[in-house]
Structure formats: C-alpha cells, structure tokens
Amino acid sequence: MTKILLVEDHPMVRELCSQQLEILDYAVVAVADAEAAQRLLMDGSTFDLLLTDRSLPEMDGFDLAHWVRERNPDMPILLMTGLAAAERMAEAANIPMLLKPFSFAELEAGVEELLTEELV
C-alpha cells in the first residue's frame, strides 16, 4: 500500500486531506508540524510521498522539503498553500504545489501524478 506523510498544522484541513487520501486507498500518517515529520523520518519510517503545507510553525514546508530532499532525493513532494505568491518559490525549487482551497479531484490528480512519475 502506498504510504503518504501528511504535514498540516490546521486540524480540520489535516483531517479532511487524510480522509480524502484514505478514500483513495492510501495509508496516511498525518502530523501537525515539520518536527514531527522529521522525527518519523529519522526513526526510519518510510513514505512514498510527502504532502506538506507551506506555512507551518517553526519550520515551514519549503524548509522541510529541502531537508527531505537532502536525505531522500527520490521522494516525491507536494506542497499545499493558500498563498499565491508561494507558487513562484515552489516553481524555483522544482516542487509541485496545490493552491488552497483545492478540490478533492485536484488533490487526487496532484498525488497520482507524482506517484505515477515515481513508478516510471
């Protein structure tokens, strides 16, 4: 089963994304901040995709994405944000992004696209 690490500080958004991904038959581990995600990864947990909010307390999603890429350059990463200006930063870092609010179909398409690329 494909395993997704979801990092989102807003409980309602975290729960909705988790539920939507589980409907699509993904195993989801959802955490509220980058530090929790780092602990999971440093403890040896493996994931097929990182789905992270851009705006997080302490360490933002871009910093988390760079941290993950240093350790696992092949892990697909998808950023979520409500800030349109962050799209330029994501493009510059070559990180795909979903602009909030996004639909269930957009979430599914973004995740599927990255996971399909990983299989090719």
Residue frames as qw, qx, qy, qz and C-alpha x, y, z in Angstrom:
[[0.000, 0.889, 0.458, 0.000, 0.00, 0.00, 0.00],
 [0.370, 0.545, -0.026, 0.752, 1.26, 3.47, -0.88],
 [0.490, -0.616, -0.437, 0.436, 2.14, 5.46, 2.24],
 [0.189, 0.731, 0.112, 0.647, 1.82, 9.26, 2.44],
 [0.408, -0.356, -0.431, 0.722, 3.26, 11.54, 5.12],
 [0.013, -0.794, -0.384, -0.471, 0.86, 14.48, 5.52],
 [0.395, -0.246, -0.354, 0.811, 2.12, 17.57, 7.37],
 [0.116, -0.617, -0.363, -0.689, -0.59, 20.16, 8.08],
 [0.145, 0.032, -0.586, 0.796, -0.94, 22.37, 11.15],
 [0.505, -0.079, 0.055, -0.858, -4.67, 23.11, 10.79],
 [0.375, -0.030, 0.891, -0.253, -6.55, 20.17, 12.34],
 [0.664, 0.481, 0.374, -0.433, -9.59, 20.40, 10.06],
 [0.522, 0.685, -0.410, -0.299, -7.52, 20.58, 6.86],
 [0.040, -0.428, 0.901, -0.047, -5.32, 17.73, 8.12],
 [0.514, 0.133, 0.780, -0.332, -8.37, 15.56, 8.84],
 [0.667, 0.601, 0.129, -0.421, -10.07, 16.34, 5.50],
 [0.389, 0.656, -0.611, -0.212, -6.94, 15.60, 3.49],
 [0.215, -0.270, 0.926, -0.153, -6.34, 12.39, 5.45],
 [0.622, 0.303, 0.608, -0.391, -9.90, 11.23, 4.84],
 [0.626, 0.670, -0.126, -0.379, -9.75, 12.03, 1.13],
 [0.243, 0.585, -0.767, -0.100, -6.47, 10.19, 0.68],
 [0.349, -0.109, 0.896, -0.250, -7.70, 7.18, 2.66],
 [0.709, 0.456, 0.305, -0.443, -10.77, 7.02, 0.40],
 [0.586, 0.676, -0.395, -0.208, -8.28, 6.64, -2.46],
 [0.987, -0.108, -0.096, 0.076, -6.70, 3.68, -0.58],
 [0.414, 0.589, -0.458, 0.522, -3.55, 5.42, 0.57],
 [0.670, -0.486, -0.428, 0.363, -2.11, 4.79, 4.01],
 [0.100, 0.800, -0.038, 0.590, -1.76, 8.22, 5.62],
 [0.576, -0.403, -0.412, 0.579, 0.33, 9.28, 8.58],
 [0.050, 0.831, 0.197, 0.518, -0.71, 12.83, 9.48],
 [0.545, -0.353, -0.348, 0.676, 1.29, 15.14, 11.73],
 [0.022, -0.940, -0.323, 0.112, 0.87, 18.79, 12.73],
 [0.044, -0.944, 0.263, 0.195, 4.38, 20.11, 12.19],
 [0.614, 0.639, -0.461, 0.040, 7.71, 19.63, 10.44],
 [0.151, -0.560, 0.749, -0.320, 9.48, 18.50, 13.58],
 [0.775, -0.026, 0.537, -0.332, 7.10, 15.55, 13.98],
 [0.837, 0.530, -0.072, -0.118, 7.67, 14.65, 10.34],
 [0.300, 0.706, -0.616, 0.178, 11.43, 14.81, 10.80],
 [0.468, -0.388, 0.719, -0.336, 11.25, 12.55, 13.86],
 [0.892, 0.211, 0.311, -0.251, 9.28, 9.94, 11.91],
 [0.727, 0.643, -0.239, 0.033, 11.76, 10.00, 9.05],
 [0.078, 0.680, -0.672, 0.282, 14.82, 9.94, 11.32],
 [0.626, -0.257, 0.646, -0.353, 13.32, 6.98, 13.22],
 [0.199, -0.162, 0.912, 0.320, 13.28, 5.00, 9.98],
 [0.533, 0.538, 0.564, -0.329, 9.68, 5.37, 8.84],
 [0.220, -0.073, 0.623, 0.747, 9.44, 5.29, 5.06],
 [0.422, 0.632, 0.395, -0.517, 6.91, 7.04, 2.86],
 [0.558, 0.354, 0.587, 0.468, 6.13, 7.13, -0.84],
 [0.145, 0.670, 0.276, 0.673, 5.15, 10.80, -0.84],
 [0.240, -0.346, -0.433, 0.797, 5.42, 13.89, 1.35],
 [0.034, -0.713, -0.473, -0.517, 2.36, 16.16, 1.25],
 [0.422, -0.377, -0.410, 0.716, 3.07, 19.28, 3.29],
 [0.031, 0.955, 0.294, -0.027, 1.60, 22.65, 3.95],
 [0.496, 0.563, -0.119, 0.650, 3.89, 25.53, 3.03],
 [0.169, -0.639, 0.270, -0.700, 3.08, 27.58, 6.16],
 [0.788, -0.328, -0.509, 0.106, 3.96, 25.61, 9.28],
 [0.429, -0.887, 0.147, -0.091, 5.05, 26.72, 12.75],
 [0.653, -0.559, 0.424, 0.285, 8.79, 26.69, 13.46],
 [0.281, -0.256, 0.716, 0.586, 10.00, 25.15, 10.15],
 [0.591, 0.446, 0.025, -0.671, 8.00, 25.89, 7.01],
 [0.899, 0.260, 0.337, -0.104, 7.11, 23.41, 4.29],
 [0.577, 0.759, -0.292, 0.074, 9.85, 24.62, 1.94],
 [0.113, -0.675, 0.691, -0.232, 12.50, 24.02, 4.58],
 [0.758, -0.117, 0.601, -0.226, 11.02, 20.60, 5.33],
 [0.844, 0.526, 0.072, -0.082, 11.00, 19.77, 1.61],
 [0.367, 0.771, -0.498, 0.152, 14.67, 20.72, 1.30],
 [0.419, -0.498, 0.706, -0.278, 15.53, 18.71, 4.42],
 [0.864, 0.126, 0.451, -0.184, 13.74, 15.65, 2.98],
 [0.728, 0.673, -0.126, -0.014, 15.39, 16.06, -0.43],
 [0.039, 0.747, -0.646, 0.151, 18.84, 16.10, 1.18],
 [0.471, -0.288, 0.799, -0.239, 18.13, 12.72, 2.76],
 [0.540, 0.281, 0.792, 0.043, 15.87, 11.16, 0.16],
 [0.074, 0.381, -0.326, -0.862, 16.17, 12.92, -3.22],
 [0.143, -0.110, -0.849, -0.497, 13.78, 10.46, -4.87],
 [0.033, 0.495, 0.780, -0.380, 10.82, 11.04, -2.52],
 [0.038, 0.565, 0.465, 0.681, 8.07, 12.95, -4.33],
 [0.143, -0.364, -0.471, 0.791, 6.97, 16.12, -2.53],
 [0.019, -0.631, -0.539, -0.558, 3.75, 18.08, -2.98],
 [0.126, -0.114, -0.390, 0.905, 3.31, 21.44, -1.25],
 [0.081, -0.738, -0.643, -0.188, -0.06, 22.95, -0.32],
 [0.240, -0.187, -0.218, 0.927, -0.54, 26.67, 0.23],
 [0.132, 0.824, 0.538, -0.116, -3.12, 29.40, 0.39],
 [0.143, -0.784, 0.156, 0.584, -0.51, 31.96, -0.69],
 [0.739, 0.656, 0.149, 0.023, -0.46, 32.54, -4.43],
 [0.129, 0.894, -0.428, 0.015, 2.97, 34.20, -4.17],
 [0.603, -0.442, 0.664, 0.010, 4.42, 30.92, -2.91],
 [0.874, 0.417, 0.249, -0.024, 3.83, 29.36, -6.33],
 [0.442, 0.828, -0.325, 0.120, 6.88, 31.19, -7.72],
 [0.302, -0.644, 0.678, -0.184, 9.02, 29.89, -4.86],
 [0.824, -0.013, 0.552, -0.128, 7.79, 26.35, -5.46],
 [0.773, 0.634, 0.024, 0.019, 8.49, 26.58, -9.18],
 [0.177, 0.833, -0.501, 0.156, 12.01, 27.86, -8.48],
 [0.417, -0.453, 0.758, -0.212, 12.60, 24.93, -6.12],
 [0.458, 0.157, -0.779, -0.400, 11.04, 22.50, -8.62],
 [0.094, 0.145, 0.890, -0.423, 8.39, 21.41, -6.10],
 [0.201, -0.433, -0.674, -0.563, 4.82, 20.87, -7.32],
 [0.065, 0.089, 0.501, -0.858, 2.15, 22.83, -5.45],
 [0.117, -0.605, -0.756, -0.220, -1.58, 22.75, -4.80],
 [0.032, -0.250, 0.121, -0.960, -3.16, 26.15, -4.23],
 [0.063, -0.431, -0.819, 0.373, -5.72, 26.18, -1.40],
 [0.717, -0.025, 0.596, -0.362, -8.61, 25.84, -1.47],
 [0.229, 0.288, -0.813, -0.452, -8.29, 22.81, -3.74],
 [0.828, -0.028, -0.084, -0.554, -10.87, 20.22, -4.66],
 [0.820, -0.213, 0.527, -0.064, -10.81, 16.50, -3.93],
 [0.839, 0.505, 0.161, 0.123, -10.15, 15.95, -7.65],
 [0.289, 0.866, -0.336, 0.232, -7.18, 18.35, -7.62],
 [0.495, -0.606, 0.599, -0.170, -5.69, 16.60, -4.57],
 [0.894, 0.079, 0.440, -0.005, -6.15, 13.22, -6.21],
 [0.701, 0.695, -0.004, 0.161, -4.63, 14.42, -9.50],
 [0.028, 0.869, -0.449, 0.204, -1.62, 16.02, -7.80],
 [0.626, -0.439, 0.633, -0.121, -0.84, 12.94, -5.72],
 [0.889, 0.271, 0.369, 0.010, -1.45, 10.50, -8.59],
 [0.541, 0.816, -0.173, 0.108, 0.76, 12.49, -10.96],
 [0.112, -0.769, 0.603, -0.178, 3.71, 12.43, -8.57],
 [0.707, -0.245, 0.651, -0.125, 3.31, 8.78, -7.68],
 [0.848, 0.485, 0.215, -0.004, 2.98, 7.80, -11.34],
 [0.350, 0.847, -0.382, 0.122, 6.17, 9.71, -12.18],
 [0.414, -0.603, 0.660, -0.169, 7.90, 7.82, -9.38],
 [0.848, 0.044, 0.522, -0.079, 6.94, 4.49, -10.95],
 [0.715, 0.699, -0.022, -0.004, 8.25, 5.40, -14.41]]
